[in-house]
Amino acid sequence: MNDGHIWELVDNFDYSNQSVKLLTKYLEILLKYDWERSKREIKVDVFSSFIYFILIIGSLSNSLLLLFKINDLSQSIVLAISSYVMVAGIFYLEKVTRNFKKKLIRNNIYIMLLSLSMYYSIKGLLYWVIPHVKMDLNSSLVTLLISVLIMSIEFKIFINTNSEEENYMNLIDYIKNNLN
């Protein structure tokens, strides 16, 4: 948390009216930021749990498909790679979420791989659940819609992760410039 501005003010506190107002404003903003961050963390935990559930179920369904249903080598390779990316996602997703705003190339590549893996996993799961020989256009559209829904939830988590801290720091800068 960025609270160095508060400690700097406390270290040089002179009990003047302006210092008291500034410290009061800083503490008010810090409490509001902490409250908003706590609310966001609860929402993110719910969505993250959903994404982790999808990753685990997808990996398990891919494994079951490989064992019992898929005989084609190319589909087996795609599902195996998909499972690997999703298992890696269980361990790497939180790090990507925290560093999403940094626009790292490896994070973008990982998100694309995860999206494709989830798409293939959902497609495989539908193939497992709905008994037919081939995936037709309707099945592919349903798979795409489910994938888009999951990815939109995931991107919402990514985008909202650091916005409160940025707003907090912008407000602190504004107060420093206007109250000093």
N, C-alpha and C positions, 0 to 999 in steps of 0.2 A: 504494500500500500504506500502511496506517496503522501507522507505526512511531514516531510522535512520542513515545509513552510511553517507548520505549527511549532515545531521544536526550535526553529530559528527565532520565531517571535517570542517564545517563552524564555529562551536564553538571554535575549536582549530586552526583556519586558521592563517597562518604565512606569507602569500604572497610570499612564495618561489616558485621557478619554478616547483618543484615537486607537491606542493599543488595545484597550478593552473592547471597543467596537469591532476591531479587526479580529481579535481572538474569538469573540462571540460569533462572528460571521463564519470564521473558519470552522469552528466546532459544530455550528449548525449545519454547514454544508457537509462536513465529514459524517455526521450522524445520518443525514439524508442519504448520502452516497452509500453508506454501510447498510442502511435499511433496504434501499433499492437493490443493492448487490445480493443481499440475503434472499430477497424475493425472487430475483432472477436465478439464483443458484438452485432454488427449489424447483422452478420450472425446467431448468436445464437438466436437473437430475432425473425428472420424470421422462423428458424426451430422450435423454442419453440412455436411460434404462430400456426404453423402447427400441432404440437403435441397436444396443447391445443384444437385446433379445432377438432381433432380426438377424444379426450377424451370427449368433450361436445357432439358431434354428436353420438358417441358410447353410451353414457349414455342415450341420448334421444331415440335413436333407440331401446335400450334395454327396456326402459320403454314402448314404443309403442308396442314392441313385447309381453311384459308381459300383456298389456291391451287387445290387439286385436288378437294375433296370437297363442301364446303358451298356451297349456292346460295341458301339462305334468308337474307335480310337481317338478321333479328333474331338468328339464331344467329351470323352473321358478326360482328355488333356485340359480342355477349357474348364470343365467342372473342378478338376484338381487344382488348377491355378486359381480359379475363383475361390475355392475353399481356403487356399493358402492366404490370399489377399484378405479374406474376411477374418480369418484367425489372427492375422497380423493387425487387422483393424481393431480387434478387441483390446490389444495392448497399445496401439499407436493413436487411436482416435482422440483421446483426451489431449495429447500433445498437439495434434493438428488443430484441434478446436481452440486451444489457447494461442497458438501462433498463426491463426488464419489471417489476421490483418497484416502480417508481415509480407504476404504475397511471395512466399518461398516457392520456387519451381517444384521442388520435390513434394511439397504439400499438395500442389495442384495436380501433379501426376498421380499422387496417391488417391486423391479424391476422385479423379476420373477412373482409376482402376477399381476403386471401391464401388463406384456407381455401376460400372460394367459388371462387376462380380455380383452385386446384389441383383442386377437385372437377370443375369444368367441363372442365379440361384432361384429367384422367384419363378422364372420360366420353367426351370427343372421341377420345382415344387408343384406348379400347376400341371405339368406333364405327369407327375407322380399321382396327384390327387384326381385329376380328370382323366378317365380312361379313354384314350384314343391313341391312334398310332402316330400321328403327326401333329405338330403344332401348326395351326392354321392362322390366318390373319386376325381373327377375333381373339384368339388366345394371346397372340403377340401384342395386340392393343391393350388387353386387360393387364398383361405383364408390364407394359410400358406405363400405364396409368398408375399401377401400384408402385412402380419404381419412382415415378415422378413425385408421388405423394410422399414417399419415404425420403427422397432426396430434398424435397422442399422443406421438410421438417429439419433435416440435418443442416441445410444451409441457413435456416433461421437461427439455429443454435450457433453456428459459426459466426454469423454476422453480428448477433447480439452479444456475443461473449465479452467484448472489450468496450462496447459503446458507453457504458456507464462510467468507466474510468476515464475515458476521453472527455466526456461531458464534465466530470468532476474537475479534471485538470484545466479545462478551458474556463470554467467558472472561477477557479482559484486565480488564474492569470488575470481574469477580468477584475476581480476584487483587488488584487495587488495593484493593478494599474489605476483603479478609480478611487480607492480609499487611502492610498499613500500620498 
